């Protein structure tokens, strides 16, 4: 199953209800099943009725896209090795140390050598008082589709930092996880101390995360404890976390920066297709569904543009700002959130949910995803390019205001549709 098809399995039944609503209003004279069936003729595993009845907003743990560096990567180690190197809850420990290459002063470091490292029981004691939950998407700087959408739970990183009693000369945190005891395989990231200690308005704290969708983190997802930085791309949310260093070094030391990436970029707002028809009949509507990644600037619209291949593109307009875009529908919050949660119901107190109404305080949720859908129609046969884009909450169309690839992939996506 490829990434797009996997993401398709993470939609909610909102897509089905959306098309049924359109059909009842007279916009389509055929049923949803018929529409989906027509575009899947000859496919061995049609997405149609089965897909729209099983799609979910939150990604099930086993459906997250998994990456891990090393040979073997940590999530492929045998159980006895995981126990030995501290990648199970019973043996996990976290060090919080002053950077030996700087003059940072820390009064009470957490050290394995001194027997003072933070263990699982101590983290759970902190969780009794400080635990937070929020929904956030994991997305890669360079890939075009999210890796998964989760409900994450953890302890704010700042609670542990303060326990280590930093005194002075602390400007950044360096951190990394288990890497097979091979420095060349280490994947590390860094954060300014200001972002750790204080959250910008509307943002969630950076957390030492131990649960996904109300279940303990598995080793595949970076367990027993990983970093979750909710407003940043996935390279900041380091898995298999074991060491944090407080430093007076002002420079980022991120592995991803060494690979020619912008590691301080906030998540961008952009649209992607989930399912598009390869062939449709002239004059007949066909459904299109997609996912919108909702970044720092929010989301106000998703749009699509169906353009005949035999017609020239607008001149001197690389981002198609003068094209004939049409609005798609951003689907409302789901009643059943999926993700393997019992009955699809959220546990208590996710930060984005109103405790009285049980509904999101704002929709779409920033640093998360939203689903969108539309019906497309072409009157004459031929080959067409179908594109999608977002308009953020500031009224700026994708890929602006940050079109440069190394700060996050938000290129306008295009797929081909044949009209017969």
VOPAGU-2260 file (C-alpha; in pm, 1 decimal, decimal comma):
REM VOPAGU-2260
SITE   aa  ch    i         X         Y         Z
SITE  UNK   A    0       0,0       0,0       0,0
SITE  UNK   A    1     153,8     335,9    -100,6
SITE  UNK   A    2     152,7     650,2     111,1
SITE  UNK   A    3    -142,0     812,8     -63,7
SITE  UNK   A    4    -358,0     504,9     -25,8
SITE  UNK   A    5    -258,0     478,0     338,6
SITE  UNK   A    6    -361,3     836,6     397,4
SITE  UNK   A    7    -689,2     763,0     223,7
SITE  UNK   A    8    -759,8     511,5     495,8
SITE  UNK   A    9    -732,6     788,3     753,9
SITE  UNK   A   10   -1025,8    1001,5     639,5
SITE  UNK   A   11   -1344,4     996,0     844,5
SITE  UNK   A   12   -1690,7     911,7     718,6
SITE  UNK   A   13   -1728,3    1287,4     667,7
SITE  UNK   A   14   -1640,7    1230,7     301,9
SITE  UNK   A   15   -1929,5     990,6     260,0
SITE  UNK   A   16   -2173,5    1229,5     429,2
SITE  UNK   A   17   -2044,1    1519,8     220,3
SITE  UNK   A   18   -2117,7    1347,2    -110,0
SITE  UNK   A   19   -2453,2    1220,5      12,8
SITE  UNK   A   20   -2545,0    1576,9     103,2
SITE  UNK   A   21   -2444,2    1700,3    -241,3
SITE  UNK   A   22   -2636,8    1418,0    -404,2
SITE  UNK   A   23   -2953,0    1493,3    -207,1
SITE  UNK   A   24   -2930,0    1854,6    -319,1
SITE  UNK   A   25   -2940,3    1747,4    -682,6
SITE  UNK   A   26   -2575,0    1814,2    -768,0
SITE  UNK   A   27   -2520,9    1449,1    -852,9
SITE  UNK   A   28   -2777,0    1208,4    -989,3
SITE  UNK   A   29   -2585,1     896,7    -885,3
SITE  UNK   A   30   -2494,0     748,2    -549,9
SITE  UNK   A   31   -2157,8     778,7    -381,9
SITE  UNK   A   32   -2094,6     409,5    -439,1
SITE  UNK   A   33   -2163,4     444,8    -809,4
SITE  UNK   A   34   -1931,4     742,2    -838,0
SITE  UNK   A   35   -1647,2     564,9    -662,7
SITE  UNK   A   36   -1708,5     240,5    -848,7
SITE  UNK   A   37   -1684,9     408,5   -1189,1
SITE  UNK   A   38   -1341,3     547,3   -1115,7
SITE  UNK   A   39   -1209,3     218,1    -984,6
SITE  UNK   A   40   -1304,2      -9,8   -1273,0
SITE  UNK   A   41   -1037,2    -274,5   -1312,8
SITE  UNK   A   42    -863,2    -205,0    -981,1
SITE  UNK   A   43    -814,1    -511,1    -760,9
SITE  UNK   A   44    -882,5    -322,3    -437,0
SITE  UNK   A   45   -1143,9     -48,5    -494,9
SITE  UNK   A   46   -1131,9     231,1    -238,5
SITE  UNK   A   47   -1498,5     302,1    -272,8
SITE  UNK   A   48   -1761,8     207,7     -17,5
SITE  UNK   A   49   -1523,4      21,1     208,6
SITE  UNK   A   50   -1282,0     314,4     221,0
SITE  UNK   A   51   -1530,9     587,0     296,9
SITE  UNK   A   52   -1685,3     380,4     575,0
SITE  UNK   A   53   -1351,2     310,8     747,4
SITE  UNK   A   54   -1159,0     635,2     704,0
SITE  UNK   A   55   -1043,9     812,3    1018,9
SITE  UNK   A   56    -921,1    1156,4    1125,3
SITE  UNK   A   57    -660,3    1036,2    1372,8
SITE  UNK   A   58    -405,9     792,7    1232,3
SITE  UNK   A   59    -393,8     448,6    1384,9
SITE  UNK   A   60     -55,7     371,2    1534,5
SITE  UNK   A   61      22,2      97,3    1285,0
SITE  UNK   A   62     -57,9     326,3     990,3
SITE  UNK   A   63     194,2     599,1    1075,9
SITE  UNK   A   64     484,4     619,0     834,7
SITE  UNK   A   65     795,8     500,2    1015,3
SITE  UNK   A   66    1154,5     613,5     968,6
SITE  UNK   A   67    1455,3     535,1    1182,1
SITE  UNK   A   68    1826,8     580,6    1117,1
SITE  UNK   A   69    2089,5     323,8    1201,5
SITE  UNK   A   70    2184,6     -31,7    1119,8
SITE  UNK   A   71    1957,6    -169,1    1245,6
SITE  UNK   A   72    1729,8     124,4    1328,7
SITE  UNK   A   73    1624,6     128,7    1696,0
SITE  UNK   A   74    1270,7       6,5    1629,2
SITE  UNK   A   75    1413,3    -309,0    1469,6
SITE  UNK   A   76    1622,9    -416,4    1770,4
SITE  UNK   A   77    1533,3    -746,4    1942,6
SITE  UNK   A   78    1343,2    -725,3    2275,9
SITE  UNK   A   79    1644,3    -813,7    2490,8
SITE  UNK   A   80    1849,3    -537,1    2328,8
SITE  UNK   A   81    1569,5    -284,4    2377,5
SITE  UNK   A   82    1568,2    -368,5    2747,1
SITE  UNK   A   83    1945,3    -339,5    2767,8
SITE  UNK   A   84    1971,1       3,3    2602,9
SITE  UNK   A   85    1678,2     165,3    2783,5
SITE  UNK   A   86    1413,4     152,3    2512,0
SITE  UNK   A   87    1145,7      -1,7    2731,9
SITE  UNK   A   88     962,4     176,4    3012,5
SITE  UNK   A   89    1125,4     -30,5    3287,8
SITE  UNK   A   90    1481,5      66,0    3190,0
SITE  UNK   A   91    1430,5     403,7    3020,7
SITE  UNK   A   92    1631,8     697,5    3154,5
SITE  UNK   A   93    1672,7    1059,6    3047,1
SITE  UNK   A   94    1982,5    1266,6    3107,7
SITE  UNK   A   95    1965,8    1647,1    3135,7
SITE  UNK   A   96    2322,2    1778,1    3143,3
SITE  UNK   A   97    2519,0    2099,3    3091,5
SITE  UNK   A   98    2700,8    2105,5    2759,4
SITE  UNK   A   99    3066,3    2031,0    2838,4
SITE  UNK   A  100    3171,2    2248,4    2544,2
SITE  UNK   A  101    3003,9    2560,8    2683,3
SITE  UNK   A  102    2983,8    2745,1    3016,5
SITE  UNK   A  103    2619,5    2662,4    3093,2
SITE  UNK   A  104    2559,5    2623,4    3466,6
SITE  UNK   A  105    2317,5    2358,2    3595,2
SITE  UNK   A  106    2288,8    2287,0    3968,4
SITE  UNK   A  107    2113,9    1949,1    3962,4
SITE  UNK   A  108    2186,3    1764,0    3637,1
SITE  UNK   A  109    2019,1    1432,1    3561,9
SITE  UNK   A  110    2305,8    1193,2    3497,6
SITE  UNK   A  111    2329,0     817,2    3440,0
SITE  UNK   A  112    2686,7     820,7    3564,1
SITE  UNK   A  113    2583,0     984,3    3892,7
SITE  UNK   A  114    2269,5     772,0    3925,1
SITE  UNK   A  115    2040,5    1075,0    3905,2
SITE  UNK   A  116    1890,3    1032,6    3555,3
SITE  UNK   A  117    1514,0    1077,9    3523,9
SITE  UNK   A  118    1342,2     739,1    3505,7
SITE  UNK   A  119     996,1     627,9    3399,0
SITE  UNK   A  120     844,4     637,3    3749,1
SITE  UNK   A  121     966,0     994,0    3801,6
SITE  UNK   A  122     819,2    1100,0    3466,5
SITE  UNK   A  123     484,3     943,7    3555,8
SITE  UNK   A  124     490,7    1127,9    3888,4
SITE  UNK   A  125     527,0    1453,3    3697,9
SITE  UNK   A  126     247,7    1345,6    3464,4
SITE  UNK   A  127       3,3    1321,6    3755,1
SITE  UNK   A  128      20,3    1699,6    3788,0
SITE  UNK   A  129     141,7    1833,7    3453,7
SITE  UNK   A  130      24,7    1599,7    3173,2
SITE  UNK   A  131    -120,8    1766,2    2862,2
SITE  UNK   A  132    -289,8    1629,3    2549,7
SITE  UNK   A  133    -318,9    1787,0    2206,8
SITE  UNK   A  134    -370,8    1685,0    1845,6
SITE  UNK   A  135     -85,1    1750,5    1606,3
SITE  UNK   A  136      33,9    1629,5    1267,3
SITE  UNK   A  137     373,6    1472,5    1205,7
SITE  UNK   A  138     501,0    1593,0     870,7
SITE  UNK   A  139     841,6    1597,4     704,7
SITE  UNK   A  140    1012,4    1907,7     569,7
SITE  UNK   A  141    1071,4    1753,5     228,0
SITE  UNK   A  142     781,2    1512,3     175,3
SITE  UNK   A  143     448,7    1618,2      29,6
SITE  UNK   A  144     215,3    1413,7     251,4
SITE  UNK   A  145     182,3    1396,8     631,7
SITE  UNK   A  146     323,5    1092,4     809,7
SITE  UNK   A  147      31,9    1074,5    1049,8
SITE  UNK   A  148    -209,5    1271,1    1265,9
SITE  UNK   A  149    -205,7    1195,3    1636,2
SITE  UNK   A  150    -342,5    1277,5    1977,7
SITE  UNK   A  151     -23,9    1312,4    2181,3
SITE  UNK   A  152      16,0    1311,5    2558,5
SITE  UNK   A  153     317,0    1406,7    2764,7
SITE  UNK   A  154     481,0    1627,4    3024,4
SITE  UNK   A  155     592,8    1976,4    2919,4
SITE  UNK   A  156     968,3    1974,0    2863,8
SITE  UNK   A  157    1010,4    2285,6    3075,9
SITE  UNK   A  158     897,3    2098,4    3388,8
SITE  UNK   A  159    1197,5    1866,5    3359,5
SITE  UNK   A  160    1435,4    2147,2    3262,4
SITE  UNK   A  161    1345,5    2341,7    3577,4
SITE  UNK   A  162    1399,6    2030,8    3790,9
SITE  UNK   A  163    1760,5    2026,8    3666,8
SITE  UNK   A  164    1797,6    2381,5    3807,7
SITE  UNK   A  165    1963,8    2573,9    3525,2
SITE  UNK   A  166    2133,8    2880,7    3669,2
SITE  UNK   A  167    2292,9    3080,5    3387,6
SITE  UNK   A  168    2439,3    3081,2    3037,5
SITE  UNK   A  169    2164,4    2865,9    2884,5
SITE  UNK   A  170    2054,3    2971,2    2536,5
SITE  UNK   A  171    1964,8    2642,0    2365,9
SITE  UNK   A  172    1886,8    2277,0    2422,3
SITE  UNK   A  173    2056,1    2001,8    2221,7
SITE  UNK   A  174    1884,4    1663,6    2233,3
SITE  UNK   A  175    1898,9    1321,9    2074,6
SITE  UNK   A  176    1781,1     963,7    2115,5
SITE  UNK   A  177    1933,2     619,6    2107,9
SITE  UNK   A  178    2154,0     561,0    1803,3
SITE  UNK   A  179    2315,6     217,1    1843,8
SITE  UNK   A  180    2606,0     373,1    2034,8
SITE  UNK   A  181    2743,2     497,5    1703,4
SITE  UNK   A  182    2805,9     876,5    1689,9
SITE  UNK   A  183    2778,8     870,1    1310,1
SITE  UNK   A  184    2419,1     746,6    1335,6
SITE  UNK   A  185    2309,1    1004,4    1591,3
SITE  UNK   A  186    2012,6    1217,6    1490,4
SITE  UNK   A  187    1993,8    1533,2    1696,5
SITE  UNK   A  188    1798,0    1853,7    1709,8
SITE  UNK   A  189    1794,2    2173,9    1911,1
SITE  UNK   A  190    1560,0    2439,6    2044,5
SITE  UNK   A  191    1599,1    2791,6    2182,7
SITE  UNK   A  192    1546,6    2795,4    2557,7
SITE  UNK   A  193    1281,2    3064,7    2517,4
SITE  UNK   A  194    1052,8    2833,5    2317,5
SITE  UNK   A  195    1095,9    2560,0    2577,2
SITE  UNK   A  196    1010,1    2779,5    2874,4
SITE  UNK   A  197     727,5    2982,3    2718,0
SITE  UNK   A  198     460,2    2905,2    2459,3
SITE  UNK   A  199     364,8    3161,2    2193,2
SITE  UNK   A  200      -3,2    3263,3    2204,4
SITE  UNK   A  201    -221,5    2975,5    2093,3
SITE  UNK   A  202      63,3    2721,6    2087,4
SITE  UNK   A  203     104,0    2408,1    2294,8
SITE  UNK   A  204     405,9    2322,7    2506,6
SITE  UNK   A  205     689,1    2109,5    2377,8
SITE  UNK   A  206     640,6    1776,4    2551,7
SITE  UNK   A  207     821,4    1464,0    2658,5
SITE  UNK   A  208     564,3    1241,8    2493,4
SITE  UNK   A  209     473,6     894,2    2617,4
SITE  UNK   A  210     126,8     832,6    2468,2
SITE  UNK   A  211     -28,4     836,2    2120,6
SITE  UNK   A  212    -406,0     814,2    2083,8
SITE  UNK   A  213    -432,2     733,0    2454,9
SITE  UNK   A  214    -196,4     432,1    2430,5
SITE  UNK   A  215     164,2     400,6    2541,8
SITE  UNK   A  216     408,6     490,1    2267,9
SITE  UNK   A  217     535,8     184,5    2085,0
SITE  UNK   A  218     898,1     146,9    1985,2
SITE  UNK   A  219     795,6     213,1    1622,1
SITE  UNK   A  220     657,6     552,3    1720,7
SITE  UNK   A  221     969,0     649,7    1918,7
SITE  UNK   A  222     876,0     505,0    2257,0
SITE  UNK   A  223     901,6     484,6    2539,4
SITE  UNK   A  224     953,2     863,7    2525,6
SITE  UNK   A  225    1000,7    1101,5    2235,6
SITE  UNK   A  226     998,2    1476,4    2186,2
SITE  UNK   A  227     691,2    1636,9    2029,9
SITE  UNK   A  228     735,5    1994,4    1905,9
SITE  UNK   A  229     381,9    2076,2    1788,7
SITE  UNK   A  230     450,9    2377,4    1567,8
SITE  UNK   A  231     753,1    2235,7    1384,1
SITE  UNK   A  232     831,9    1973,7    1123,0
SITE  UNK   A  233     903,3    1618,4    1232,2
SITE  UNK   A  234    1283,2    1649,9    1249,4
SITE  UNK   A  235    1234,8    1841,7    1576,7
SITE  UNK   A  236    1024,1    1564,2    1731,7
SITE  UNK   A  237    1316,0    1328,3    1794,1
SITE  UNK   A  238    1229,6     967,6    1878,4
SITE  UNK   A  239    1379,6     731,6    2141,8
SITE  UNK   A  240    1479,7    1033,5    2351,5
SITE  UNK   A  241    1761,9     975,5    2602,0
SITE  UNK   A  242    1971,3    1291,0    2640,0
SITE  UNK   A  243    1920,6    1667,7    2663,5
SITE  UNK   A  244    2208,9    1912,8    2695,6
SITE  UNK   A  245    2168,0    2272,9    2810,8
SITE  UNK   A  246    2413,2    2495,9    2629,7
SITE  UNK   A  247    2527,0    2852,3    2588,3
SITE  UNK   A  248    2596,2    2786,1    2221,1
SITE  UNK   A  249    2370,1    3009,0    2014,7
SITE  UNK   A  250    2394,9    2796,0    1700,6
SITE  UNK   A  251    2158,9    2514,7    1605,8
SITE  UNK   A  252    2330,5    2178,3    1576,7
SITE  UNK   A  253    2047,4    1991,3    1404,9
SITE  UNK   A  254    2134,9    1692,2    1187,5
SITE  UNK   A  255    1869,9    1810,7     940,6
SITE  UNK   A  256    2045,7    2145,6     905,3
SITE  UNK   A  257    2358,9    1965,8     790,8
SITE  UNK   A  258    2145,0    1811,6     515,5
SITE  UNK   A  259    2068,1    2156,6     369,1
SITE  UNK   A  260    1733,4    2215,1     540,4
SITE  UNK   A  261    1579,2    2507,2     726,5
SITE  UNK   A  262    1524,4    2358,6    1073,4
SITE  UNK   A  263    1353,0    2658,3    1232,9
SITE  UNK   A  264    1060,2    2670,0     990,6
SITE  UNK   A  265     705,8    2644,4    1120,5
SITE  UNK   A  266     466,9    2399,5     955,6
SITE  UNK   A  267     321,0    2539,9     632,7
SITE  UNK   A  268     -41,1    2543,6     518,8
SITE  UNK   A  269     -91,3    2337,8     201,4
SITE  UNK   A  270    -334,1    2101,1      27,7
SITE  UNK   A  271    -276,6    1750,2    -104,7
SITE  UNK   A  272    -493,3    1507,6    -294,7
SITE  UNK   A  273    -592,5    1182,3    -130,2
SITE  UNK   A  274    -806,1    1029,7    -403,2
SITE  UNK   A  275    -861,5    1153,0    -757,3
SITE  UNK   A  276   -1019,8     975,1   -1053,4
SITE  UNK   A  277    -785,6     871,7   -1332,6
SITE  UNK   A  278   -1072,0     863,7   -1583,0
SITE  UNK   A  279   -1414,0    1026,2   -1581,6
SITE  UNK   A  280   -1702,0    1060,7   -1826,2
SITE  UNK   A  281   -1760,9    1394,9   -1994,7
SITE  UNK   A  282   -2039,1    1588,5   -1824,7
SITE  UNK   A  283   -2060,7    1355,3   -1527,4
SITE  UNK   A  284   -1946,4    1452,6   -1176,7
SITE  UNK   A  285   -1669,4    1263,0   -1001,1
SITE  UNK   A  286   -1555,1    1296,1    -639,3
SITE  UNK   A  287   -1216,2    1422,0    -527,3
SITE  UNK   A  288   -1095,4    1410,3    -168,5
SITE  UNK   A  289    -789,1    1552,1      -4,4
SITE  UNK   A  290    -611,4    1656,7     309,4
SITE  UNK   A  291    -504,0    2007,5     405,7
SITE  UNK   A  292    -208,8    2055,2     634,0
SITE  UNK   A  293    -295,0    2351,1     856,2
SITE  UNK   A  294      17,0    2544,0     942,6
SITE  UNK   A  295     112,5    2853,6    1137,8
SITE  UNK   A  296    -111,3    3083,7     929,7
SITE  UNK   A  297    -426,4    2872,6     960,4
SITE  UNK   A  298    -664,4    2777,6     680,5
SITE  UNK   A  299    -959,4    2959,0     525,5
SITE  UNK   A  300   -1011,8    2780,3     189,7
SITE  UNK   A  301    -911,1    2484,1     -21,1
SITE  UNK   A  302    -938,6    2531,1    -398,2
SITE  UNK   A  303    -900,7    2320,9    -710,5
SITE  UNK   A  304    -839,3    2393,0   -1077,6
SITE  UNK   A  305    -908,6    2158,5   -1368,3
SITE  UNK   A  306    -711,2    2274,1   -1671,6
SITE  UNK   A  307    -706,8    2118,8   -2023,4
SITE  UNK   A  308    -359,4    2005,2   -2120,5
SITE  UNK   A  309    -400,5    2138,7   -2472,9
SITE  UNK   A  310    -444,7    2494,5   -2345,4
SITE  UNK   A  311    -144,6    2705,0   -2251,9
SITE  UNK   A  312     -78,6    2797,0   -1891,6
SITE  UNK   A  313     -94,5    3157,1   -1769,6
SITE  UNK   A  314     224,1    3344,5   -1858,5
SITE  UNK   A  315     462,7    3485,2   -1599,1
SITE  UNK   A  316     252,9    3329,8   -1324,6
SITE  UNK   A  317     454,0    3042,9   -1170,3
SITE  UNK   A  318     209,7    2992,5    -883,4
SITE  UNK   A  319    -104,8    3013,8   -1102,6
SITE  UNK   A  320    -246,7    3308,9    -910,5
SITE  UNK   A  321    -459,5    3413,1   -1211,2
SITE  UNK   A  322    -599,7    3066,8   -1281,8
SITE  UNK   A  323    -969,6    2983,6   -1256,7
SITE  UNK   A  324    -964,1    2827,4    -912,3
SITE  UNK   A  325   -1284,8    2697,8    -757,7
SITE  UNK   A  326   -1362,6    2640,2    -391,3
SITE  UNK   A  327   -1377,0    2289,0    -248,5
SITE  UNK   A  328   -1550,4    2211,1      80,0
SITE  UNK   A  329   -1351,7    2189,7     401,4
SITE  UNK   A  330   -1522,1    1914,8     597,3
SITE  UNK   A  331   -1639,0    1978,6     954,3
SITE  UNK   A  332   -1497,9    1813,1    1267,7
SITE  UNK   A  333   -1568,3    1441,6    1290,2
SITE  UNK   A  334   -1802,0    1290,3    1544,0
SITE  UNK   A  335   -1580,4     983,1    1555,4
SITE  UNK   A  336   -1212,5    1073,4    1566,9
SITE  UNK   A  337   -1081,1     725,8    1490,9
SITE  UNK   A  338    -719,2     643,5    1561,6
SITE  UNK   A  339    -814,5     328,9    1750,2
SITE  UNK   A  340    -984,8     526,0    2028,0
SITE  UNK   A  341   -1280,1     335,7    2180,8
SITE  UNK   A  342   -1591,4     433,2    1981,7
SITE  UNK   A  343   -1376,9     703,5    1821,1
SITE  UNK   A  344   -1422,5     927,7    2127,2
SITE  UNK   A  345   -1151,1    1159,3    2252,9
SITE  UNK   A  346   -1027,2    1115,5    2612,1
SITE  UNK   A  347   -1066,6    1402,1    2854,9
SITE  UNK   A  348    -902,0    1738,2    2816,0
SITE  UNK   A  349    -733,5    1760,2    2474,6
SITE  UNK   A  350    -626,8    2122,6    2470,0
SITE  UNK   A  351    -806,1    2207,1    2143,6
SITE  UNK   A  352   -1146,6    2080,3    2264,1
SITE  UNK   A  353   -1403,2    2287,9    2453,3
SITE  UNK   A  354   -1478,1    2105,6    2776,8
SITE  UNK   A  355   -1844,3    2216,2    2777,3
SITE  UNK   A  356   -1946,5    2147,9    2416,9
SITE  UNK   A  357   -1698,1    1871,0    2341,2
SITE  UNK   A  358   -1623,7    2040,7    2008,0
SITE  UNK   A  359   -1302,2    2200,2    1879,6
SITE  UNK   A  360   -1251,4    2556,5    2000,6
SITE  UNK   A  361   -1141,2    2649,2    1648,1
SITE  UNK   A  362   -1174,4    2465,9    1319,3
SITE  UNK   A  363    -963,1    2379,7    1131,7
SITE  UNK   A  364    -706,4    2317,1    1405,0
SITE  UNK   A  365    -363,6    2471,7    1348,7
SITE  UNK   A  366     -66,0    2235,4    1321,0
SITE  UNK   A  367    -310,6    1959,2    1238,7
SITE  UNK   A  368    -503,6    1849,2     930,8
SITE  UNK   A  369    -843,8    1905,5     777,5
SITE  UNK   A  370   -1019,3    1696,4     514,0
SITE  UNK   A  371   -1168,6    1847,3     203,2
SITE  UNK   A  372   -1381,9    1721,6     -82,7
SITE  UNK   A  373   -1543,8    1833,3    -405,4
SITE  UNK   A  374   -1704,9    1709,4    -725,3
SITE  UNK   A  375   -1531,1    1784,2   -1054,3
SITE  UNK   A  376   -1693,3    1792,5   -1398,6
SITE  UNK   A  377   -1548,5    1843,3   -1747,0
SITE  UNK   A  378   -1776,8    1891,8   -2045,1
SITE  UNK   A  379   -1544,7    1781,1   -2323,7
SITE  UNK   A  380   -1312,9    1476,9   -2357,9
SITE  UNK   A  381    -938,7    1516,6   -2330,8
SITE  UNK   A  382    -650,7    1516,8   -2087,0
SITE  UNK   A  383    -660,0    1757,1   -1793,9
SITE  UNK   A  384    -432,0    1866,8   -1510,1
SITE  UNK   A  385    -607,0    1883,8   -1173,8
SITE  UNK   A  386    -440,6    2104,6    -911,7
SITE  UNK   A  387    -521,8    2197,1    -553,6
SITE  UNK   A  388    -408,4    2473,4    -320,2
SITE  UNK   A  389    -493,1    2639,2      10,1
SITE  UNK   A  390    -574,3    2995,5     106,7
SITE  UNK   A  391    -446,9    3055,7     458,6
SITE  UNK   A  392    -621,3    3258,4     727,9
SITE  UNK   A  393    -426,9    3566,9     615,2
SITE  UNK   A  394    -572,3    3534,9     264,7
SITE  UNK   A  395    -244,2    3415,7     108,3
SITE  UNK   A  396    -252,3    3141,3    -153,5
SITE  UNK   A  397     -20,9    2838,7    -151,2
SITE  UNK   A  398     274,5    2818,1    -198,3
SITE  UNK   A  399     320,0    3171,6     -69,4
SITE  UNK   A  400     420,2    3325,5     164,0
SITE  UNK   A  401     706,7    3072,7     200,1
SITE  UNK   A  402     753,0    2895,3    -134,3
SITE  UNK   A  403    1108,6    2773,0     -77,1
SITE  UNK   A  404    1130,2    2398,3     -58,3
SITE  UNK   A  405    1394,0    2365,7     212,5
SITE  UNK   A  406    1166,6    2527,7     470,6
SITE  UNK   A  407     884,3    2279,5     400,7
SITE  UNK   A  408     735,0    2123,8      90,3
SITE  UNK   A  409     423,4    2317,4     -10,5
SITE  UNK   A  410     448,4    2291,7    -387,6
SITE  UNK   A  411     113,8    2298,5    -566,9
SITE  UNK   A  412      23,8    1938,6    -648,1
SITE  UNK   A  413     -92,5    1833,9    -994,4
SITE  UNK   A  414    -245,2    1504,7   -1112,3
SITE  UNK   A  415    -368,2    1401,6   -1455,1
SITE  UNK   A  416    -732,9    1321,2   -1525,4
SITE  UNK   A  417    -857,2    1174,6   -1853,5
SITE  UNK   A  418   -1207,6    1270,7   -1961,2
SITE  UNK   A  419   -1373,3    1028,5   -2203,3
